[in-house]
Amino acid sequence: MIKLYGYPISNYTNKVKLALLEKGLEFEEIRTPFSQDEEFLQKSPMGKIPYLEVDGKYLVESQAIIEFLDDAYPNSKRLIPADPFEAAEVRTIISFIENYIDIPARRLYESIVEGKTISPETVELTRLSIQKGAKALSRVVKFSPYIAGKEITAADCSAFATFQIINDHIADWISPNPLLEIPGLQAYLDMMMQNPNAAKVDKPKSVVMKALKRLRK
Ligand SMILES: N[C@@H](CCC(=O)N[C@@H](CS)C(=O)NCC(=O)O)C(=O)O
């Protein structure tokens, strides 16, 4: 039995959860916050979520996990295309989303979650970084109808999980939202919300996010 350890407002947890659901693999979800405790680090050496347990062994890093699932369960839906060029396109989109949009956005939203004050300089730096990443992403996305082409891939797992969370967080700080300047992104996210598996990922995220926002008020 596969066990997914993570939390509903973690985009990387949600990326793997959507992948598991799309693949139709049976798994148990175990809500776990990230931690630097020794016991946690033995399973997830950076102290991050998600991590996956398979047959008593542990795997970390959402991309490594999804690639493992494709290889270990070859009869399930592939989320990294078999064609090497298409596979590289999927990985490029994921890299743009995670390295050039999510990581800069974290400067802002990790502070928000921790209740820290954010300087206007930080907000502006974050806006510029997200804008640069969003412009680069615009050049490689397809939205036909999925982000990397005709089939749903790991890039959709990353995009859906990440953009839903960034949009929730940055709306109060950065206006207009630079992500919404990506032509076709909003229609794509609306389409993804019609996917029952994406909706299954979104629902617990929205519940926890609303509770967090109430706490901060
Ligand atoms: N590259 C990692 C990123 C995972 C990650 O940053 N997870 C966040 C939660 S969404 C976390 O655990 N943060 C805690 C920390 O960085 O200490 C992956 O793809 O799994």
The ligand as an SDF file (V2000), in Angstrom:
LIG
                    3D

 20 19  0  0  0  0  0  0  0  0999 V2000
   11.2450   20.2230   -4.1640 N   0  0  0  0  0  0  0  0  0  0  0  0
   10.3420   19.7090   -3.1740 C   0  0  0  0  0  0  0  0  0  0  0  0
    9.6540   20.8720   -2.5070 C   0  0  0  0  0  0  0  0  0  0  0  0
    8.7790   20.4240   -1.3350 C   0  0  0  0  0  0  0  0  0  0  0  0
    8.4440   21.6040   -0.4320 C   0  0  0  0  0  0  0  0  0  0  0  0
    9.0370   22.6930   -0.5100 O   0  0  0  0  0  0  0  0  0  0  0  0
    7.4740   21.3850    0.4400 N   0  0  0  0  0  0  0  0  0  0  0  0
    7.1090   22.4300    1.3910 C   0  0  0  0  0  0  0  0  0  0  0  0
    5.6240   22.3930    1.6430 C   0  0  0  0  0  0  0  0  0  0  0  0
    4.7180   22.7830    0.1720 S   0  0  0  0  0  0  0  0  0  0  0  0
    7.8200   22.1690    2.7110 C   0  0  0  0  0  0  0  0  0  0  0  0
    7.8170   21.0500    3.1860 O   0  0  0  0  0  0  0  0  0  0  0  0
    8.4090   23.2210    3.2850 N   0  0  0  0  0  0  0  0  0  0  0  0
    9.0880   23.1230    4.5440 C   0  0  0  0  0  0  0  0  0  0  0  0
   10.5420   23.4680    4.4720 C   0  0  0  0  0  0  0  0  0  0  0  0
   11.0180   23.8520    3.3860 O   0  0  0  0  0  0  0  0  0  0  0  0
   11.2110   23.3450    5.4950 O   0  0  0  0  0  0  0  0  0  0  0  0
    9.3400   18.7360   -3.8320 C   0  0  0  0  0  0  0  0  0  0  0  0
    9.1720   18.8230   -5.0530 O   0  0  0  0  0  0  0  0  0  0  0  0
    8.7760   17.8750   -3.1470 O   0  0  0  0  0  0  0  0  0  0  0  0
  1  2  1  0
  2  3  1  0
  2 18  1  0
  3  4  1  0
  4  5  1  0
  5  6  2  0
  5  7  1  0
  7  8  1  0
  8  9  1  0
  8 11  1  0
  9 10  1  0
 11 12  2  0
 11 13  1  0
 13 14  1  0
 14 15  1  0
 15 16  2  0
 15 17  1  0
 18 19  2  0
 18 20  1  0
M  END
$$$$
